[in-house]
Amino acid sequence: LQAAPVAGGAAPGPPPEWEVSLSNVRAPRLGVTGFGQRPCTPDQPFAWAAREFVRKMAIGRRVNFSVEHRFGDQMRGYGQVHVLPRPNAAPRDDGTPA
């Protein structure tokens, strides 16, 4: 998982959606389908497993996020995403947040 879509703000109306590329994360990369002059690249080992682990841990959860570097005036940037614990949840044995 290289980037995470997150919704921010407690302003009235629909919240703005940011695309936050996770900073300071090293993870195996998914392959790219080539077109034109661009060659195909294969998935690195464990790329899908790493992506799915982070996706399952964070999808549908409340998070805090901070954007460290923004790309122009777009709603994209590099930053950190912290998954918040669920209220009244027991700790888990697999290392993922409750």
C-alpha positions as CSV (number, residue, x, y, z in Angstrom):
1,L,0.0,0.0,0.0
2,Q,1.8,3.1,-1.2
3,A,-1.1,5.6,-0.7
4,A,-4.2,5.7,1.4
5,P,-7.4,7.7,0.7
6,V,-8.5,9.4,3.9
7,A,-11.4,11.8,4.6
8,G,-10.7,14.8,6.8
9,G,-12.3,17.6,8.7
10,A,-15.3,18.0,10.9
11,A,-16.7,20.9,8.7
12,P,-20.3,20.8,7.6
13,G,-21.0,18.9,4.4
14,P,-19.0,16.0,2.9
15,P,-15.4,15.8,4.2
16,P,-12.6,16.5,1.8
17,E,-10.8,13.4,0.7
18,W,-7.0,13.3,0.8
19,E,-4.6,10.8,-0.9
20,V,-1.8,10.4,1.6
21,S,1.3,8.6,0.4
22,L,2.8,6.9,3.4
23,S,6.2,8.5,4.3
24,N,9.2,6.6,5.6
25,V,7.7,3.2,4.7
26,R,9.6,0.5,2.8
27,A,7.3,-2.2,1.4
28,P,7.5,-4.6,-1.5
29,R,6.1,-3.0,-4.7
30,L,3.2,-4.4,-6.8
31,G,4.1,-5.0,-10.4
32,V,3.1,-2.6,-13.2
33,T,1.4,-3.5,-16.4
34,G,3.4,-1.9,-19.2
35,F,2.1,0.0,-22.2
36,G,3.8,1.7,-25.1
37,Q,7.5,1.9,-24.4
38,R,7.0,1.1,-20.7
39,P,7.9,-2.5,-19.8
40,C,5.9,-4.8,-17.5
41,T,7.4,-5.3,-14.0
42,P,6.6,-8.3,-11.8
43,D,5.3,-8.1,-8.2
44,Q,8.0,-8.2,-5.6
45,P,7.7,-11.0,-3.1
46,F,5.0,-10.5,-0.4
47,A,3.7,-7.3,-2.1
48,W,0.1,-8.4,-2.1
49,A,0.3,-9.8,1.5
50,A,1.8,-6.5,2.8
51,R,-0.9,-4.4,1.0
52,E,-3.7,-6.5,2.2
53,F,-2.4,-6.5,5.8
54,V,-2.4,-2.7,5.9
55,R,-5.7,-2.4,4.0
56,K,-7.6,-4.8,6.4
57,M,-6.1,-3.0,9.4
58,A,-7.2,0.4,8.3
59,I,-10.3,0.1,6.0
60,G,-13.5,1.6,7.6
61,R,-11.5,2.7,10.7
62,R,-11.1,6.1,12.2
63,V,-7.6,7.5,11.7
64,N,-5.6,10.5,12.5
65,F,-3.4,11.7,9.6
66,S,-0.9,14.5,9.1
67,V,0.4,15.7,5.8
68,E,4.2,16.4,5.9
69,H,4.6,17.5,2.3
70,R,1.8,18.6,-0.1
71,F,1.8,18.4,-3.9
72,G,0.9,21.9,-5.0
73,D,-2.8,22.8,-4.4
74,Q,-4.0,19.2,-4.8
75,M,-5.4,17.1,-2.0
76,R,-2.4,14.8,-2.2
77,G,0.8,14.6,-0.2
78,Y,3.3,12.6,1.9
79,G,2.4,12.0,5.5
80,Q,1.6,9.7,8.4
81,V,-1.6,7.8,9.1
82,H,-2.4,6.5,12.6
83,V,-5.2,3.9,13.0
84,L,-7.2,4.8,16.1
85,P,-8.3,2.0,18.5
86,R,-11.9,0.9,18.5
87,P,-13.8,1.9,21.6
88,N,-14.1,-0.9,24.2
89,A,-12.1,-3.3,22.1
90,A,-10.0,-6.0,23.6
91,P,-6.3,-6.2,22.6
92,R,-5.5,-8.5,19.7
93,D,-2.8,-11.1,19.7
94,D,-1.7,-10.6,16.0
95,G,-0.1,-7.2,16.5
96,T,-2.9,-5.2,14.7
97,P,-4.6,-2.4,16.6
98,A,-7.8,-3.3,18.4
